[in-house]
Amino acid sequence: MVSLNSVLLISFALFSIGVAGVLIRRNALVILMCVELMLNAANLNFIAFARHSGSASGQAFALLVMGFAAAEVAVGLALVVALYRRRDTVQVDDINLLKG
């Protein structure tokens, strides 16, 4: 059986990689993938703590987060496709649609 500390360490590593990717990368698709990595790290925490405490509430909450993540991917990819069609780029530095 895997200990809680090792699962939390793996989750911390995944979340840190996701945060670094969001802060460093400038491609919108890579940023979306890093956000998904951060959500998966949170799901790993929910499941690890649920298994440690013996309740199923963490697993149910992880399923809820997976549903939100699927919706976030659908909306995010639709926005990226719309921006690509309008500006011919997915680099977030080149997108300045909110400027007047």
Steps between C-alpha positions, in 0.01 A plus 500: 500500500627845408543741791315829522825698506620359168166573334505856634856543374401385152198727508716794607740431214216486246345820632838677496562396140155632409556836672841537335347422162225758545748767608776427247331385180334738254308251287129488589473125442795427727350726767173303479689173536684635805169602660378145442817368664429717805141371518624141478742567787209629709299189408789283612495680835124452538524129429804451724335670796174315440685171498695597811188600694288212372218712358375528145436874505843586356449260213159648426647849507778387264235380253333840525831673429552274198165615364598863549834431333326351198281808470804725539678318220202533268462874563875562494554320171204684346655832606842400365351396164305826478813702582704305247244566229497871581873566565676198341697438820460325834781691670349690793750787462370574149133506601383846600128487422398693813697810411278787381 
